[in-house]
């Protein structure tokens, strides 16, 4: 399942998956959902609508969420994880070497988080094993949350 509030982003994702299917000679079951953080947080029983997951991957969302909203979203996503499941949440790090360019030339201001801040979002998740890692360019920090 791919979730985004932007219909164009979902169509781009569909096109990418279709190209990958052709390249691999395989088929992926794909469900696209156009929803926002607001509709996700306002839904009392997401598991009934979405199901539950072994893996949840989020990139490009938490960079825009204030701390209270990020904690609420993380909690809601954690509820959707099956036991033994993993969440991988991306967030730009404050030491991102392209930050100055992004902010001053592109007017692209984000909510940057360091390891302690990102891990702190998961502090109230019951039974969560939490770790933070970087991608190779060290612009993006990843919060890995495993549900026990």
PyMOL commands that set and color helices and strands:
alter all, ss='L'
color gray80, all
select helices_A, chain A and resi 7-24+37-41+46-50+62-64+67-79+99-105+115-120
alter helices_A, ss='H'
color red, helices_A
select strands_A, chain A and resi 2-4+32-34+53-58+81-92+128-134+140-147
alter strands_A, ss='S'
color yellow, strands_A
deselect
rebuild
show_as cartoon
